[in-house]
Amino acid sequence: MANYQKTELTNEFVSKIRAAAGDNITSVILYGSAAEGEFHPEYSDLNLLCMLRDSSFALLAKIAGVAEWWRGKKHHPPLILTSEELRASAAVFSIEFIDMKQRYRVLYGEDVLQSLRVPMAFHLFQLRYELREKLGEQGRKHSREAVTELSTRLNFDASPFVQLMDLRAQKFDRKQLPVAGMVERYLSAIETVAASVDTMQGSRQSI
């Protein structure tokens, strides 16, 4: 009965996300213990990896409703990546992706995990150390100060982060937040920082 419920739910997710994303969705993968048949509807999670061709804000917005529906079923939000983001994530979260490769099942589309190479040379704490070292951070700083300094060094717009800090501090009403524009700037900043970390990683390998 539990496996039937799992299959019915994941099939419904695949149907919904294919309808919402269209040709932009290339793969949906179930990973973790549920992929091995170990599923209990009361406490087991259904972990899903969704592969997109394009993860721009406009296209992510199309599947936002499906992600919210899935969260409403009391499961973790699906992991949504492009092929490039998948490779970059595997380099940082090596242990998690090795575990993912050992226990997964393709629900729709391509088997992107079979050929995924998971490098073990770097771990997240190493990248954090390098980022602090290369940026010359001296001691701990206030979040706003740290973000502002980092944005200056890496040349990205810090305004979405500052706006979120102000919102958390209740300095203005959340209804005044220009969500669409802020999210676009936020994603752009994340891409810039990620690219900078990748460059730092490459420079270390070349030493």
GIPE-V689224 format. One line per field, one symbol per residue. ss: DSSP state (h for helix, s for strand, l for the rest). phi: phi as a letter, one per 20 degrees, with the letter a starting at -180 (. if undefined). psi: psi as a letter, one per 40 degrees, with the letter a starting at -180 (. if undefined). A space follows every 10 residues. Layout:
ss: ???
phi: ???
psi: ???
This chain:
ss: lhhhhhhhhh hhhhhhhhhh hhhhssssss slhhhhllll llllllssss ssllllhhhh hhhhhhhhhh hhllllllss sshhhhhhhh hhlhhhhhhh hhlssssssl llllllllll lllhhhhhhh hhhhhlllll llhhhhhhhh hhhhllllhh hhhhhhhhll lllhhhllhh hhhhhhhhhh hhhhhhhhhh hhhhhll
phi: .fffffffff fffgffffff emffedacce cnfffenecc feceedecdd ddfcdfgfef ffdfffffff ffemdfgfed beffffffff fedfffffff fecbbfebnf efegefedfd fccgffffff ffffemfdme cfgfffffff fffdmceegf ffffffffel ebfffeffgg ffffffffff ffffffffff fffffef
psi: dddddddddd dddddddddd dbedheihhh iaddeeeghh edeiihhhhh hidhfidddd ddeddddddd deefiiiihh iidddddddd ddgddddddd ddgihhdhai geddehhhie diiddddddd ddddefhhii iidddddddd dddefihedd ddddddddef eihdeehgdd dddddddddd dddddddddd ddddde.
